[in-house]
Amino acid sequence: MTGLRLIAPAGTLRARIAGWAAATRGAADAAGRLQPGLLATSVPGGAAYAGPATGDDLDAVLAAGSDGRIAGVSLGAAGSELARIAALRRTYALVVADLPGGAAGRTALIRVAHEECCSCMGCANLQVEMLAFLAREV
């Protein structure tokens, strides 16, 4: 996945992944049925990404559709993740979020989970998100 980076012009809510065309060609050459962007393309309205304003943004790839574009993006300072995730969730059914590592990330995930349950969104999606977070922490 090297060579991929998030391009999110200031003042816009949309973004794209630079290097997407090359990654898609590489996936076509790979064995199996790898389809970049399948997850976000499968969700009505596409997916959104909440991440840091600076630093590693490779997780944004998970929110890209088959064309390498991300339907919604919110980049900001550490500590503002939960508010930005909540704002994106009002519009998008799938929000990929870069949470901090360690205890701070676990606490943030629990807070997001609580807000989701209180909004009657169900816990099945939360379980998937928690597994993804824990897999990243291992």
C-alpha positions, 0 to 999 in steps of 0.5 A: 500500500505504499505510495497511497496518501490522502488528498483533502483540499482545505475547506472541502468535505471530500477527499481522494487517495493519491496513487489509487490508480496504480494500487487498483492496477496492482490489485487486478494483477494480484491473485484472488478477488481483491477489489479496492474500494468495495466496502465504501462503494457498497454503502449507500452514500459512500464512507467518510473518514475522521483522522488527524490533520497531520501525520499518518493517514493511510487508514483513510484508504478504507473509506475510499470508493472504487474511484479512490474518492472519499465521500466525506472527510474531517481532519483535525487535532487530537482530542476532537475525534469524537465530535468529528465522528459524531458529525460525520455519522449524522450523514454517513452510515460508515465512518472510518476513524483514526483513534489514538492508540492504547488506553486513550483509543480504547476510551474513545471507542467506548465513548463512541459505542455508548453514543451509538447504543444510545442512538439505537444504532445497534451493537453489531456494527460496534463489535466489528469496529472494536475487533478492527481496533483491537486487531490494530493494537495487537 
